[in-house]
Each structure stands twice: as structure tokens, then as C-alpha cells.
């Protein structure tokens, strides 16, 4: 059992896709102080599995870090999409459906990728000849 194992156990017990935590809360859950690099270097919180021991703990628990705010000393652990599926067995057409309280991992993946200018009529055909029978 590693010194950060309690954090992995905590994350595995979560049912939410997003688990926001402060650095202090992480220390409380893990039962140890975060190293100085975690306090001052954003790269310490990257999801590179060869980064540090604690990274492997949250990755093994099925989470990745995001929204790391060094000034506010907080971050969000986000459940990795395929992890829950891998635990529940092989995918079948019926298992691909999400529960009402859970969205598909790809939901919102394209958010912010396209800009629609104000006043654009999305119902208007792009080609003026479209539907004209020619």
C-alpha cells in the first residue's frame, strides 16, 4: 500500500464524473502533505503516468486531472470515459446506453470548436439551388 493509496480508494468510491478538490482536501484524504513541487508546479498535476507516484494513483482509480488552479490551490478530477465500461465488462449495444444520471463520455467533446455568428439562420439551406429541383 502506497502513501497515496487512500486518495485512489476515495476516488474509486465516487459516483460523480467530476470531483472538485482543494489541495488541502487531497492532503486530508491521502493523510500526507503534498510535496513542494505539487504546491508550485502545475506540471506535477499532469496526467502523464510517468510523472509521479500520485499520478498513477488517480489514473488507476479512473480519473484525470483538469482545471488545475495553482493560485487557488484546487483542481477537478474527471472520470475517464472508458474506465467505468472496462470495469463493467464488454460493451454490448445495450451497455453503451448511459444511465439517466450519467452522460456519455464524449458528450460536449466538441464544445467551443465552432462559432455561429449572431443572426445566422441555421435552418436556411447553404446552397441557394438546394431543393430547387435542378
C-alpha atoms as one frame of an Amber mdcrd trajectory, in Angstrom:
protein
   0.000   0.000   0.000   1.486   3.323  -1.136   1.213   6.542   0.771  -1.308
   7.951  -1.733  -3.494   4.809  -1.821  -6.234   6.427   0.301  -6.726   9.005
  -2.470  -7.211   6.194  -5.006  -9.707   4.477  -2.704 -11.565   7.770  -2.242
 -11.795   8.402  -5.998 -12.949   4.836  -6.733 -15.788   5.323  -4.229 -17.052
   8.450  -6.025 -20.112   8.212  -8.246 -19.685  11.633  -9.831 -17.906  12.199
 -13.122 -16.306  15.357 -11.730 -14.737  15.519  -8.284 -13.533  19.039  -7.425
 -10.973  19.141  -4.613  -8.657  21.609  -2.968  -5.042  20.697  -2.295  -5.911
  20.675   1.411  -8.748  18.205   0.834  -6.393  15.960  -1.133  -3.926  16.062
   1.767  -6.723  15.224   4.220  -7.913  12.267   2.131  -4.397  10.963   1.446
  -3.282  11.527   5.022   0.014  13.084   3.888   1.237  16.533   2.866   1.664
  17.185  -0.837   5.289  17.626  -1.923   6.558  21.172  -2.600   6.518  20.560
  -6.365   2.775  19.869  -6.195   2.299  23.219  -4.479   4.235  25.281  -7.035
   4.470  23.458 -10.383   1.394  22.889 -12.487   3.206  20.170 -14.458   3.161
  17.990 -11.339  -0.609  17.626 -11.869  -0.302  16.450 -15.488  -1.820  13.106
 -16.426   1.470  11.632 -17.632   1.712   8.221 -15.885   5.485   8.524 -15.577
   5.129  11.921 -13.887   4.995  10.833 -10.230   3.604   8.170  -7.909   0.419
  10.069  -7.129  -0.422  10.479 -10.826  -0.539   6.708 -11.170  -2.926   6.562
  -8.204  -5.566   8.850  -9.732  -5.132   7.313 -13.195  -5.521   3.789 -11.772
  -8.675   4.980  -9.994 -10.089   6.009 -13.379  -9.663   9.775 -13.128  -7.643
  12.511 -14.812  -6.917  15.990 -13.515  -8.211  19.145 -15.172  -8.892  22.792
 -14.293  -5.775  22.910 -12.123  -5.709  26.325 -10.422  -2.366  26.772  -8.703
  -3.262  30.180  -7.248  -6.486  28.923  -5.669  -4.873  25.558  -4.821  -7.660
  23.469  -6.323  -8.406  21.144  -9.251 -11.009  18.800 -10.649 -10.642  15.057
 -11.044 -12.616  13.928 -14.118 -13.637  10.300 -14.565 -12.065   8.847 -17.694
 -14.799   7.654 -20.076 -13.695   4.104 -20.779 -12.790   3.222 -17.196 -16.314
   2.508 -15.946 -17.043   0.493 -19.064 -13.897  -1.592 -18.619 -14.920  -2.466
 -15.060 -18.431  -3.462 -16.066 -17.371  -5.941 -18.748 -17.524  -5.965 -22.531
 -19.564  -3.392 -24.372 -22.826  -4.530 -25.849 -25.353  -2.339 -27.672 -27.471
  -2.094 -24.515 -24.476  -1.331 -22.258 -23.488   1.632 -24.425 -26.564   3.492
 -23.257 -25.958   5.791 -20.355 -27.963   5.911 -17.179 -30.236   8.953 -16.806
 -27.811  10.438 -14.253 -24.732   9.898 -16.444 -23.782  11.397 -19.798 -21.756
   9.681 -22.447 -18.024  10.473 -22.059 -17.988  12.170 -25.463 -20.857  14.500
 -24.553 -19.569  18.032 -25.047 -16.269  16.950 -26.624 -16.712  19.425 -29.476
 -17.816  22.301 -27.220 -16.191  25.539 -28.298 -14.948  24.121 -31.602 -17.393
  26.039 -33.819 -18.600  29.619 -33.700 -22.002  30.568 -35.060 -22.240  34.267
 -35.680 -25.271  36.105 -34.264 -28.055  36.445 -36.820 -27.135  33.246 -38.680
 -30.194  31.271 -39.773 -29.282  27.626 -39.272 -32.491  26.487 -40.966 -31.691
  28.238 -44.254 -30.147  25.956 -46.925 -26.447  26.675 -47.516 -26.864  26.389
 -51.282 -29.471  28.603 -52.928 -30.124  25.862 -55.538 -30.718  23.218 -52.911
 -34.216  21.872 -53.091 -34.896  23.731 -56.316 -35.312  20.539 -58.342 -32.438
  21.251 -60.729
